[in-house]
Amino acid sequence: MSLHALQRFSLGKIINLVANDLNLFDMGIYLWPITLMCLYGLLGSIVILWSFYGPAYLVGIGYLVILVPLQLIFTNKTEKIRKKKNLITDERVRLTNEIIDCIRMLKMYTWELSFMEKVKTIRKKEIKLLKEMLSWDYFQFSITMTSSAISSFLLFLTVYFTNGQLSLSHFVCNELS
């Protein structure tokens, strides 16, 4: 960067950029212990479910396993939209900073309305992508929040229809009669 560009680049902008990167780093550090605890919780849950319900628990766990690829698809979809939105947000912020830096010239030539329209157009694109991204996020969130209840329901339904016994002979006897 040139000396002139460095003088125009405010300390607040630098702190904002560093703070955003540091926040992403912090979130990564906090998520690793949670991930490890989830693995221990999953193993403990499998042992407890096996002791209470036997092989019938595989139906509930199977449902949760099926959801993993589905959630990965939603996450990838959301990530693509988020990247597009971030590019448009950067463009809007850059334009807004240019407007603020050159406000005297804009006022002098009465260009405020044309630049305001440019910012509005960019903001509309940004809001559209934000709504789309949040729709996918909320859909994924609703699946995540209901997965334990649906998994439990499938487990209990399996136990009910097998009279508490899940074996191959039970299914073969029902089909023969």
C-alpha positions in Angstrom: 0.0 0.0 0.0 1.2 3.5 -0.7 1.7 6.0 2.0 -1.4 8.0 0.9 -3.5 4.8 1.0 -2.2 4.0 4.5 -3.1 7.5 5.7 -6.7 7.1 4.4 -7.1 3.6 5.9 -8.3 4.3 9.4 -7.3 2.5 12.5 -10.9 1.6 13.1 -11.0 -0.3 9.8 -7.9 -2.3 10.7 -9.2 -3.1 14.2 -12.5 -4.2 12.7 -10.8 -6.6 10.2 -8.5 -8.1 12.9 -11.5 -8.4 15.3 -13.5 -10.3 12.7 -10.7 -12.7 12.0 -10.0 -13.2 15.7 -13.7 -14.0 16.4 -13.6 -16.7 13.7 -10.5 -18.2 15.3 -12.1 -18.0 18.8 -15.2 -19.9 17.6 -13.0 -22.6 16.2 -11.2 -23.1 19.5 -14.5 -23.2 21.5 -16.1 -25.8 19.1 -13.4 -28.5 19.4 -14.1 -29.4 23.1 -17.8 -29.4 22.4 -17.3 -31.8 19.5 -15.3 -34.2 21.7 -17.9 -34.1 24.4 -20.6 -34.9 21.8 -18.6 -38.0 20.8 -18.5 -39.2 24.5 -22.2 -38.4 24.9 -23.0 -40.4 21.7 -21.1 -43.4 22.9 -22.8 -43.2 26.3 -26.2 -42.9 24.7 -25.6 -46.0 22.6 -24.7 -48.0 25.6 -27.7 -46.9 27.6 -30.1 -47.4 24.6 -28.7 -50.8 24.0 -29.3 -51.8 27.6 -32.9 -50.6 27.6 -34.1 -51.4 24.0 -31.6 -53.8 22.5 -31.2 -53.7 18.7 -34.4 -51.5 18.3 -32.2 -48.5 19.1 -30.6 -48.9 15.6 -33.8 -47.4 14.0 -33.4 -44.2 16.0 -29.6 -44.0 15.5 -30.1 -44.8 11.8 -32.4 -41.8 11.4 -29.8 -39.6 12.9 -27.1 -41.0 10.6 -29.3 -40.4 7.6 -29.6 -36.7 8.6 -25.8 -36.1 8.5 -25.5 -36.0 4.7 -28.7 -34.0 4.5 -27.3 -31.4 6.9 -24.0 -31.3 5.0 -26.0 -30.5 1.8 -27.8 -27.6 3.6 -24.5 -26.3 5.0 -22.9 -26.3 1.6 -25.9 -24.5 0.1 -25.8 -21.9 2.9 -22.1 -21.4 2.6 -22.3 -20.6 -1.1 -25.0 -18.1 -0.5 -23.0 -16.6 2.4 -19.9 -16.1 0.2 -22.0 -14.3 -2.4 -23.6 -12.1 0.3 -20.2 -11.3 1.8 -18.9 -10.1 -1.6 -21.9 -7.9 -2.1 -21.6 -6.6 1.5 -17.9 -5.7 0.8 -19.0 -3.9 -2.3 -21.6 -1.9 -0.4 -19.2 -1.0 2.4 -16.5 0.0 -0.1 -19.0 2.3 -1.9 -20.3 3.7 1.4 -16.7 4.5 2.4 -16.1 6.2 -0.9 -19.2 8.3 -0.4 -18.2 9.3 3.0 -14.6 10.2 1.9 -15.9 12.3 -1.0 -19.0 13.8 0.6 -18.0 17.4 -0.2 -17.7 16.7 -3.9 -21.0 14.8 -4.0 -22.8 17.6 -2.3 -21.1 20.2 -4.5 -22.2 18.4 -7.7 -25.5 17.2 -6.2 -24.8 13.5 -6.9 -26.3 12.3 -3.6 -29.4 10.8 -5.1 -27.6 8.8 -7.8 -25.1 7.4 -5.3 -28.0 6.7 -2.9 -29.7 4.7 -5.6 -26.5 2.7 -6.2 -26.3 1.9 -2.4 -30.0 0.9 -2.4 -29.6 -1.4 -5.3 -26.6 -3.2 -3.7 -28.4 -3.3 -0.4 -31.5 -5.0 -2.1 -29.2 -7.7 -3.5 -27.6 -8.1 -0.1 -31.0 -8.5 1.7 -32.3 -10.9 -0.9 -29.3 -13.2 -0.4 -29.5 -12.7 3.4 -33.1 -13.9 3.4 -32.3 -16.9 1.2 -29.4 -17.8 3.5 -31.5 -17.5 6.7 -34.2 -19.6 5.1 -31.8 -22.5 4.6 -30.3 -21.9 8.0 -33.7 -22.0 9.8 -34.7 -25.1 7.8 -31.5 -26.8 8.8 -32.0 -25.6 12.4 -35.6 -27.0 12.5 -34.3 -30.4 11.3 -31.6 -30.4 14.0 -33.9 -29.4 16.8 -36.6 -32.0 15.9 -34.2 -34.8 15.1 -34.0 -36.2 18.7 -37.8 -36.2 19.1 -38.3 -37.9 15.7 -35.5 -40.4 16.4 -37.1 -41.2 19.8 -40.5 -41.6 18.2 -39.1 -44.0 15.6 -37.4 -46.0 18.4 -40.5 -46.2 20.5 -42.6 -47.1 17.4 -40.2 -49.9 16.6 -40.3 -51.2 20.2 -44.2 -51.0 20.2 -44.6 -52.9 16.9 -42.1 -55.6 17.9 -43.6 -56.1 21.3 -40.3 -55.1 22.9 -38.5 -57.8 20.9 -36.7 -57.2 17.7 -35.5 -60.4 16.2 -35.5 -62.0 12.8 -37.9 -64.8 13.9 -40.5 -62.2 14.9 -40.6 -60.8 11.3 -40.5 -64.2 9.7 -43.4 -65.5 11.8 -45.5 -62.5 11.0 -45.0 -62.9 7.3 -45.8 -66.6 7.3 -49.1 -66.3 9.2 
